Amino acid sequence: MSQVQIVDVQGHILYDSKKELSTYVIPTNQWLKGIYFMSTMDDSGRPYYHKVVIE
């Protein structure tokens, strides 16, 4: 099974699909803007990074 992580530019893990809960709680009244990196891991364990920009 592949793993998905979303990481901000400081390297904080915002979401990790291997954990039951997201490690980051976003207040619903706040927009989350910025640049993030989503890493997906294939079955061999190699990560692929995808840049995600929220404007």
PQR file of N, CA, C, O and H, with PARSE charges and radii, in Angstrom:
ATOM      1  N   MET A   1       0.844  -1.190   0.000 -0.4000 1.5000
ATOM      2  CA  MET A   1       0.000   0.000   0.000 -0.0000 2.0000
ATOM      3  C   MET A   1       0.883   1.245   0.000  0.5500 1.7000
ATOM      4  O   MET A   1       1.884   1.304   0.713 -0.5500 1.4000
ATOM      5  N   SER A   2       0.511   2.222  -0.792 -0.4000 1.5000
ATOM      6  CA  SER A   2       1.335   3.422  -0.883 -0.0000 2.0000
ATOM      7  C   SER A   2       1.008   4.368   0.265  0.5500 1.7000
ATOM      8  O   SER A   2      -0.077   4.330   0.845 -0.5500 1.4000
ATOM      9  H   SER A   2      -0.303   2.173  -1.371  0.4000 1.0000
ATOM     10  N   GLN A   3       1.973   5.206   0.568 -0.4000 1.5000
ATOM     11  CA  GLN A   3       1.844   6.165   1.655 -0.0000 2.0000
ATOM     12  C   GLN A   3       1.790   7.567   1.078  0.5500 1.7000
ATOM     13  O   GLN A   3       2.497   7.884   0.122 -0.5500 1.4000
ATOM     14  H   GLN A   3       2.854   5.237   0.096  0.4000 1.0000
ATOM     15  N   VAL A   4       0.945   8.404   1.664 -0.4000 1.5000
ATOM     16  CA  VAL A   4       0.847   9.795   1.231 -0.0000 2.0000
ATOM     17  C   VAL A   4       1.149  10.692   2.422  0.5500 1.7000
ATOM     18  O   VAL A   4       0.597  10.511   3.507 -0.5500 1.4000
ATOM     19  H   VAL A   4       0.370   8.147   2.441  0.4000 1.0000
ATOM     20  N   GLN A   5       2.028  11.655   2.208 -0.4000 1.5000
ATOM     21  CA  GLN A   5       2.307  12.672   3.211 -0.0000 2.0000
ATOM     22  C   GLN A   5       2.151  14.039   2.570  0.5500 1.7000
ATOM     23  O   GLN A   5       2.448  14.217   1.388 -0.5500 1.4000
ATOM     24  H   GLN A   5       2.477  11.802   1.326  0.4000 1.0000
ATOM     25  N   ILE A   6       1.684  15.007   3.355 -0.4000 1.5000
ATOM     26  CA  ILE A   6       1.691  16.401   2.914 -0.0000 2.0000
ATOM     27  C   ILE A   6       2.575  17.164   3.897  0.5500 1.7000
ATOM     28  O   ILE A   6       2.355  17.121   5.108 -0.5500 1.4000
ATOM     29  H   ILE A   6       1.443  14.862   4.315  0.4000 1.0000
ATOM     30  N   VAL A   7       3.575  17.861   3.363 -0.4000 1.5000
ATOM     31  CA  VAL A   7       4.592  18.514   4.176 -0.0000 2.0000
ATOM     32  C   VAL A   7       4.657  19.983   3.774  0.5500 1.7000
ATOM     33  O   VAL A   7       4.610  20.299   2.585 -0.5500 1.4000
ATOM     34  H   VAL A   7       3.754  17.896   2.380  0.4000 1.0000
ATOM     35  N   ASP A   8       4.766  20.896   4.763 -0.4000 1.5000
ATOM     36  CA  ASP A   8       4.925  22.302   4.398 -0.0000 2.0000
ATOM     37  C   ASP A   8       6.399  22.609   4.140  0.5500 1.7000
ATOM     38  O   ASP A   8       7.260  21.742   4.294 -0.5500 1.4000
ATOM     39  H   ASP A   8       4.804  20.639   5.729  0.4000 1.0000
ATOM     40  N   VAL A   9       6.681  23.859   3.743 -0.4000 1.5000
ATOM     41  CA  VAL A   9       8.051  24.185   3.337 -0.0000 2.0000
ATOM     42  C   VAL A   9       9.036  24.107   4.495  0.5500 1.7000
ATOM     43  O   VAL A   9      10.234  23.947   4.263 -0.5500 1.4000
ATOM     44  H   VAL A   9       5.982  24.563   3.617  0.4000 1.0000
ATOM     45  N   GLN A  10       8.569  24.214   5.725 -0.4000 1.5000
ATOM     46  CA  GLN A  10       9.461  24.061   6.871 -0.0000 2.0000
ATOM     47  C   GLN A  10       9.700  22.591   7.213  0.5500 1.7000
ATOM     48  O   GLN A  10      10.502  22.281   8.094 -0.5500 1.4000
ATOM     49  H   GLN A  10       7.596  24.344   5.913  0.4000 1.0000
ATOM     50  N   GLY A  11       9.017  21.697   6.529 -0.4000 1.5000
ATOM     51  CA  GLY A  11       9.209  20.277   6.794 -0.0000 2.0000
ATOM     52  C   GLY A  11       8.255  19.688   7.810  0.5500 1.7000
ATOM     53  O   GLY A  11       8.400  18.525   8.188 -0.5500 1.4000
ATOM     54  H   GLY A  11       8.366  21.949   5.813  0.4000 1.0000
ATOM     55  N   HIS A  12       7.270  20.476   8.267 -0.4000 1.5000
ATOM     56  CA  HIS A  12       6.279  19.937   9.194 -0.0000 2.0000
ATOM     57  C   HIS A  12       5.336  19.011   8.436  0.5500 1.7000
ATOM     58  O   HIS A  12       4.846  19.365   7.363 -0.5500 1.4000
ATOM     59  H   HIS A  12       7.152  21.420   7.960  0.4000 1.0000
ATOM     60  N   ILE A  13       5.084  17.844   8.981 -0.4000 1.5000
ATOM     61  CA  ILE A  13       4.150  16.914   8.343 -0.0000 2.0000
ATOM     62  C   ILE A  13       2.734  17.336   8.721  0.5500 1.7000
ATOM     63  O   ILE A  13       2.370  17.344   9.897 -0.5500 1.4000
ATOM     64  H   ILE A  13       5.482  17.557   9.852  0.4000 1.0000
ATOM     65  N   LEU A  14       1.940  17.688   7.711 -0.4000 1.5000
ATOM     66  CA  LEU A  14       0.560  18.111   7.958 -0.0000 2.0000
ATOM     67  C   LEU A  14      -0.388  16.931   7.912  0.5500 1.7000
ATOM     68  O   LEU A  14      -1.406  16.918   8.604 -0.5500 1.4000
ATOM     69  H   LEU A  14       2.235  17.682   6.755  0.4000 1.0000
ATOM     70  N   TYR A  15      -0.061  15.954   7.109 -0.4000 1.5000
ATOM     71  CA  TYR A  15      -0.935  14.799   6.961 -0.0000 2.0000
ATOM     72  C   TYR A  15      -0.085  13.588   6.630  0.5500 1.7000
ATOM     73  O   TYR A  15       0.846  13.681   5.830 -0.5500 1.4000
ATOM     74  H   TYR A  15       0.766  15.965   6.546  0.4000 1.0000
ATOM     75  N   ASP A  16      -0.393  12.469   7.230 -0.4000 1.5000
ATOM     76  CA  ASP A  16       0.318  11.227   6.952 -0.0000 2.0000
ATOM     77  C   ASP A  16      -0.715  10.121   6.866  0.5500 1.7000
ATOM     78  O   ASP A  16      -1.417   9.846   7.840 -0.5500 1.4000
ATOM     79  H   ASP A  16      -1.150  12.394   7.880  0.4000 1.0000
ATOM     80  N   SER A  17      -0.814   9.485   5.709 -0.4000 1.5000
ATOM     81  CA  SER A  17      -1.849   8.481   5.510 -0.0000 2.0000
ATOM     82  C   SER A  17      -1.610   7.228   6.340  0.5500 1.7000
ATOM     83  O   SER A  17      -2.529   6.431   6.524 -0.5500 1.4000
ATOM     84  H   SER A  17      -0.244   9.709   4.918  0.4000 1.0000
ATOM     85  N   LYS A  18      -0.385   7.036   6.848 -0.4000 1.5000
ATOM     86  CA  LYS A  18      -0.128   5.850   7.667 -0.0000 2.0000
ATOM     87  C   LYS A  18      -0.591   6.041   9.100  0.5500 1.7000
ATOM     88  O   LYS A  18      -0.670   5.075   9.858 -0.5500 1.4000
ATOM     89  H   LYS A  18       0.362   7.683   6.699  0.4000 1.0000
ATOM     90  N   LYS A  19      -0.903   7.287   9.486 -0.4000 1.5000
ATOM     91  CA  LYS A  19      -1.415   7.535  10.828 -0.0000 2.0000
ATOM     92  C   LYS A  19      -2.928   7.654  10.749  0.5500 1.7000
ATOM     93  O   LYS A  19      -3.480   8.036   9.717 -0.5500 1.4000
ATOM     94  H   LYS A  19      -0.840   8.073   8.871  0.4000 1.0000
ATOM     95  N   GLU A  20      -3.592   7.322  11.848 -0.4000 1.5000
ATOM     96  CA  GLU A  20      -5.051   7.362  11.824 -0.0000 2.0000
ATOM     97  C   GLU A  20      -5.565   8.785  11.724  0.5500 1.7000
ATOM     98  O   GLU A  20      -6.570   9.037  11.059 -0.5500 1.4000
ATOM     99  H   GLU A  20      -3.144   7.012  12.686  0.4000 1.0000
ATOM    100  N   LEU A  21      -4.891   9.714  12.376 -0.4000 1.5000
ATOM    101  CA  LEU A  21      -5.327  11.105  12.360 -0.0000 2.0000
ATOM    102  C   LEU A  21      -4.284  11.947  11.666  0.5500 1.7000
ATOM    103  O   LEU A  21      -3.099  11.615  11.662 -0.5500 1.4000
ATOM    104  H   LEU A  21      -4.075   9.509  12.917  0.4000 1.0000
ATOM    105  N   SER A  22      -4.730  13.033  11.084 -0.4000 1.5000
ATOM    106  CA  SER A  22      -3.785  14.015  10.577 -0.0000 2.0000
ATOM    107  C   SER A  22      -3.032  14.603  11.765  0.5500 1.7000
ATOM    108  O   SER A  22      -3.596  14.772  12.846 -0.5500 1.4000
ATOM    109  H   SER A  22      -5.693  13.303  11.087  0.4000 1.0000
ATOM    110  N   THR A  23      -1.761  14.912  11.559 -0.4000 1.5000
ATOM    111  CA  THR A  23      -0.977  15.481  12.650 -0.0000 2.0000
ATOM    112  C   THR A  23      -1.197  16.983  12.766  0.5500 1.7000
ATOM    113  O   THR A  23      -0.587  17.630  13.618 -0.5500 1.4000
ATOM    114  H   THR A  23      -1.302  14.775  10.681  0.4000 1.0000
ATOM    115  N   TYR A  24      -2.043  17.537  11.939 -0.4000 1.5000
ATOM    116  CA  TYR A  24      -2.225  18.988  11.907 -0.0000 2.0000
ATOM    117  C   TYR A  24      -3.705  19.280  11.829  0.5500 1.7000
ATOM    118  O   TYR A  24      -4.398  18.745  10.963 -0.5500 1.4000
ATOM    119  H   TYR A  24      -2.538  17.012  11.248  0.4000 1.0000
ATOM    120  N   VAL A  25      -4.201  20.124  12.720 -0.4000 1.5000
ATOM    121  CA  VAL A  25      -5.619  20.483  12.719 -0.0000 2.0000
ATOM    122  C   VAL A  25      -5.756  21.900  12.185  0.5500 1.7000
ATOM    123  O   VAL A  25      -5.129  22.829  12.694 -0.5500 1.4000
ATOM    124  H   VAL A  25      -3.638  20.559  13.423  0.4000 1.0000
ATOM    125  N   ILE A  26      -6.572  22.056  11.166 -0.4000 1.5000
ATOM    126  CA  ILE A  26      -6.761  23.356  10.537 -0.0000 2.0000
ATOM    127  C   ILE A  26      -8.086  23.942  11.017  0.5500 1.7000
ATOM    128  O   ILE A  26      -9.127  23.308  10.843 -0.5500 1.4000
ATOM    129  H   ILE A  26      -7.082  21.301  10.752  0.4000 1.0000
ATOM    130  N   PRO A  27      -8.077  25.145  11.621 -0.5600 1.5000
ATOM    131  CA  PRO A  27      -9.332  25.782  11.999  0.2800 2.0000
ATOM    132  C   PRO A  27     -10.197  26.023  10.761  0.5500 1.7000
ATOM    133  O   PRO A  27      -9.696  26.447   9.720 -0.5500 1.4000
ATOM    134  N   THR A  28     -11.488  25.753  10.881 -0.4000 1.5000
ATOM    135  CA  THR A  28     -12.358  25.839   9.714 -0.0000 2.0000
ATOM    136  C   THR A  28     -12.576  27.273   9.258  0.5500 1.7000
ATOM    137  O   THR A  28     -12.993  27.497   8.122 -0.5500 1.4000
ATOM    138  H   THR A  28     -11.895  25.409  11.727  0.4000 1.0000
ATOM    139  N   ASN A  29     -12.304  28.255  10.123 -0.4000 1.5000
ATOM    140  CA  ASN A  29     -12.533  29.644   9.722 -0.0000 2.0000
ATOM    141  C   ASN A  29     -11.280  30.280   9.140  0.5500 1.7000
ATOM    142  O   ASN A  29     -11.228  31.500   8.990 -0.5500 1.4000
ATOM    143  H   ASN A  29     -11.965  28.073  11.046  0.4000 1.0000
ATOM    144  N   GLN A  30     -10.277  29.490   8.812 -0.4000 1.5000
ATOM    145  CA  GLN A  30      -9.013  30.038   8.339 -0.0000 2.0000
ATOM    146  C   GLN A  30      -8.661  29.366   7.016  0.5500 1.7000
ATOM    147  O   GLN A  30      -8.724  28.142   6.894 -0.5500 1.4000
ATOM    148  H   GLN A  30     -10.319  28.498   8.934  0.4000 1.0000
ATOM    149  N   TRP A  31      -8.289  30.179   6.027 -0.4000 1.5000
ATOM    150  CA  TRP A  31      -7.821  29.611   4.766 -0.0000 2.0000
ATOM    151  C   TRP A  31      -6.372  29.207   4.922  0.5500 1.7000
ATOM    152  O   TRP A  31      -5.593  29.907   5.569 -0.5500 1.4000
ATOM    153  H   TRP A  31      -8.238  31.172   6.126  0.4000 1.0000
ATOM    154  N   LEU A  32      -6.014  28.106   4.344 -0.4000 1.5000
ATOM    155  CA  LEU A  32      -4.638  27.628   4.437 -0.0000 2.0000
ATOM    156  C   LEU A  32      -3.945  27.952   3.127  0.5500 1.7000
ATOM    157  O   LEU A  32      -4.175  27.298   2.109 -0.5500 1.4000
ATOM    158  H   LEU A  32      -6.647  27.537   3.819  0.4000 1.0000
ATOM    159  N   LYS A  33      -3.090  28.974   3.164 -0.4000 1.5000
ATOM    160  CA  LYS A  33      -2.404  29.400   1.950 -0.0000 2.0000
ATOM    161  C   LYS A  33      -0.933  29.055   2.052  0.5500 1.7000
ATOM    162  O   LYS A  33      -0.378  28.978   3.148 -0.5500 1.4000
ATOM    163  H   LYS A  33      -2.903  29.505   3.991  0.4000 1.0000
ATOM    164  N   GLY A  34      -0.315  28.852   0.925 -0.4000 1.5000
ATOM    165  CA  GLY A  34       1.118  28.611   0.936 -0.0000 2.0000
ATOM    166  C   GLY A  34       1.518  27.505  -0.022  0.5500 1.7000
ATOM    167  O   GLY A  34       0.734  27.054  -0.858 -0.5500 1.4000
ATOM    168  H   GLY A  34      -0.766  28.914   0.035  0.4000 1.0000
ATOM    169  N   ILE A  35       2.757  27.088   0.129 -0.4000 1.5000
ATOM    170  CA  ILE A  35       3.320  26.046  -0.722 -0.0000 2.0000
ATOM    171  C   ILE A  35       3.539  24.806   0.138  0.5500 1.7000
ATOM    172  O   ILE A  35       4.097  24.888   1.232 -0.5500 1.4000
ATOM    173  H   ILE A  35       3.393  27.454   0.808  0.4000 1.0000
ATOM    174  N   TYR A  36       3.102  23.679  -0.356 -0.4000 1.5000
ATOM    175  CA  TYR A  36       3.239  22.417   0.361 -0.0000 2.0000
ATOM    176  C   TYR A  36       3.823  21.385  -0.587  0.5500 1.7000
ATOM    177  O   TYR A  36       3.817  21.562  -1.806 -0.5500 1.4000
ATOM    178  H   TYR A  36       2.649  23.612  -1.244  0.4000 1.0000
ATOM    179  N   PHE A  37       4.319  20.326  -0.019 -0.4000 1.5000
ATOM    180  CA  PHE A  37       4.845  19.239  -0.831 -0.0000 2.0000
ATOM    181  C   PHE A  37       4.129  17.965  -0.432  0.5500 1.7000
ATOM    182  O   PHE A  37       4.111  17.593   0.742 -0.5500 1.4000
ATOM    183  H   PHE A  37       4.324  20.182   0.971  0.4000 1.0000
ATOM    184  N   MET A  38       3.543  17.301  -1.407 -0.4000 1.5000
ATOM    185  CA  MET A  38       2.888  16.034  -1.151 -0.0000 2.0000
ATOM    186  C   MET A  38       3.817  14.938  -1.628  0.5500 1.7000
ATOM    187  O   MET A  38       4.215  14.919  -2.793 -0.5500 1.4000
ATOM    188  H   MET A  38       3.558  17.603  -2.360  0.4000 1.0000
ATOM    189  N   SER A  39       4.164  14.028  -0.738 -0.4000 1.5000
ATOM    190  CA  SER A  39       5.021  12.930  -1.155 -0.0000 2.0000
ATOM    191  C   SER A  39       4.216  11.651  -1.170  0.5500 1.7000
ATOM    192  O   SER A  39       3.553  11.312  -0.190 -0.5500 1.4000
ATOM    193  H   SER A  39       3.841  14.044   0.208  0.4000 1.0000
ATOM    194  N   THR A  40       4.272  10.947  -2.275 -0.4000 1.5000
ATOM    195  CA  THR A  40       3.643   9.642  -2.371 -0.0000 2.0000
ATOM    196  C   THR A  40       4.756   8.617  -2.468  0.5500 1.7000
ATOM    197  O   THR A  40       5.746   8.828  -3.168 -0.5500 1.4000
ATOM    198  H   THR A  40       4.810  11.222  -3.072  0.4000 1.0000
ATOM    199  N   MET A  41       4.592   7.508  -1.764 -0.4000 1.5000
ATOM    200  CA  MET A  41       5.620   6.489  -1.753 -0.0000 2.0000
ATOM    201  C   MET A  41       5.115   5.253  -2.472  0.5500 1.7000
ATOM    202  O   MET A  41       4.022   4.761  -2.190 -0.5500 1.4000
ATOM    203  H   MET A  41       3.787   7.337  -1.195  0.4000 1.0000
ATOM    204  N   ASP A  42       5.910   4.757  -3.395 -0.4000 1.5000
ATOM    205  CA  ASP A  42       5.493   3.534  -4.070 -0.0000 2.0000
ATOM    206  C   ASP A  42       5.861   2.329  -3.202  0.5500 1.7000
ATOM    207  O   ASP A  42       6.409   2.480  -2.110 -0.5500 1.4000
ATOM    208  H   ASP A  42       6.797   5.156  -3.624  0.4000 1.0000
ATOM    209  N   ASP A  43       5.554   1.148  -3.699 -0.4000 1.5000
ATOM    210  CA  ASP A  43       5.742  -0.059  -2.896 -0.0000 2.0000
ATOM    211  C   ASP A  43       7.210  -0.339  -2.591  0.5500 1.7000
ATOM    212  O   ASP A  43       7.514  -1.036  -1.623 -0.5500 1.4000
ATOM    213  H   ASP A  43       5.109   1.025  -4.586  0.4000 1.0000
ATOM    214  N   SER A  44       8.116   0.189  -3.396 -0.4000 1.5000
ATOM    215  CA  SER A  44       9.538  -0.027  -3.118 -0.0000 2.0000
ATOM    216  C   SER A  44      10.064   0.971  -2.092  0.5500 1.7000
ATOM    217  O   SER A  44      11.224   0.890  -1.688 -0.5500 1.4000
ATOM    218  H   SER A  44       7.869   0.756  -4.182  0.4000 1.0000
ATOM    219  N   GLY A  45       9.227   1.906  -1.669 -0.4000 1.5000
ATOM    220  CA  GLY A  45       9.635   2.853  -0.640 -0.0000 2.0000
ATOM    221  C   GLY A  45      10.280   4.111  -1.164  0.5500 1.7000
ATOM    222  O   GLY A  45      10.792   4.910  -0.380 -0.5500 1.4000
ATOM    223  H   GLY A  45       8.285   1.972  -1.997  0.4000 1.0000
ATOM    224  N   ARG A  46      10.269   4.311  -2.471 -0.4000 1.5000
ATOM    225  CA  ARG A  46      10.848   5.545  -3.018 -0.0000 2.0000
ATOM    226  C   ARG A  46       9.813   6.658  -2.995  0.5500 1.7000
ATOM    227  O   ARG A  46       8.703   6.471  -3.495 -0.5500 1.4000
ATOM    228  H   ARG A  46       9.853   3.662  -3.107  0.4000 1.0000
ATOM    229  N   PRO A  47      10.152   7.817  -2.424 -0.5600 1.5000
ATOM    230  CA  PRO A  47       9.180   8.913  -2.393  0.2800 2.0000
ATOM    231  C   PRO A  47       9.189   9.725  -3.682  0.5500 1.7000
ATOM    232  O   PRO A  47      10.235   9.946  -4.292 -0.5500 1.4000
ATOM    233  N   TYR A  48       8.014  10.157  -4.076 -0.4000 1.5000
ATOM    234  CA  TYR A  48       7.865  11.099  -5.182 -0.0000 2.0000
ATOM    235  C   TYR A  48       7.241  12.350  -4.597  0.5500 1.7000
ATOM    236  O   TYR A  48       6.227  12.274  -3.902 -0.5500 1.4000
ATOM    237  H   TYR A  48       7.164   9.977  -3.581  0.4000 1.0000
ATOM    238  N   TYR A  49       7.842  13.512  -4.873 -0.4000 1.5000
ATOM    239  CA  TYR A  49       7.348  14.765  -4.293 -0.0000 2.0000
ATOM    240  C   TYR A  49       6.573  15.558  -5.330  0.5500 1.7000
ATOM    241  O   TYR A  49       7.019  15.728  -6.465 -0.5500 1.4000
ATOM    242  H   TYR A  49       8.666  13.574  -5.437  0.4000 1.0000
ATOM    243  N   HIS A  50       5.408  16.039  -4.924 -0.4000 1.5000
ATOM    244  CA  HIS A  50       4.562  16.857  -5.783 -0.0000 2.0000
ATOM    245  C   HIS A  50       4.377  18.187  -5.073  0.5500 1.7000
ATOM    246  O   HIS A  50       3.991  18.224  -3.905 -0.5500 1.4000
ATOM    247  H   HIS A  50       5.046  15.901  -4.002  0.4000 1.0000
ATOM    248  N   LYS A  51       4.649  19.272  -5.771 -0.4000 1.5000
ATOM    249  CA  LYS A  51       4.485  20.602  -5.176 -0.0000 2.0000
ATOM    250  C   LYS A  51       3.023  21.007  -5.263  0.5500 1.7000
ATOM    251  O   LYS A  51       2.403  20.903  -6.322 -0.5500 1.4000
ATOM    252  H   LYS A  51       4.963  19.243  -6.720  0.4000 1.0000
ATOM    253  N   VAL A  52       2.480  21.466  -4.155 -0.4000 1.5000
ATOM    254  CA  VAL A  52       1.091  21.900  -4.094 -0.0000 2.0000
ATOM    255  C   VAL A  52       1.087  23.350  -3.631  0.5500 1.7000
ATOM    256  O   VAL A  52       1.628  23.663  -2.570 -0.5500 1.4000
ATOM    257  H   VAL A  52       2.984  21.550  -3.295  0.4000 1.0000
ATOM    258  N   VAL A  53       0.483  24.240  -4.417 -0.4000 1.5000
ATOM    259  CA  VAL A  53       0.405  25.654  -4.049 -0.0000 2.0000
ATOM    260  C   VAL A  53      -1.054  26.005  -3.792  0.5500 1.7000
ATOM    261  O   VAL A  53      -1.913  25.780  -4.644 -0.5500 1.4000
ATOM    262  H   VAL A  53       0.044  23.986  -5.279  0.4000 1.0000
ATOM    263  N   ILE A  54      -1.329  26.555  -2.616 -0.4000 1.5000
ATOM    264  CA  ILE A  54      -2.684  27.003  -2.282 -0.0000 2.0000
ATOM    265  C   ILE A  54      -2.645  28.522  -2.208  0.5500 1.7000
ATOM    266  O   ILE A  54      -1.964  29.092  -1.356 -0.5500 1.4000
ATOM    267  H   ILE A  54      -0.632  26.737  -1.923  0.4000 1.0000
ATOM    268  N   GLU A  55      -3.379  29.174  -3.104 -0.4000 1.5000
ATOM    269  CA  GLU A  55      -3.357  30.641  -3.140 -0.0000 2.0000
ATOM    270  C   GLU A  55      -4.689  31.218  -2.685  0.5500 1.7000
ATOM    271  O   GLU A  55      -4.854  32.438  -2.650 -0.5500 1.4000
ATOM    272  H   GLU A  55      -3.933  28.711  -3.795  0.4000 1.0000
TER
END
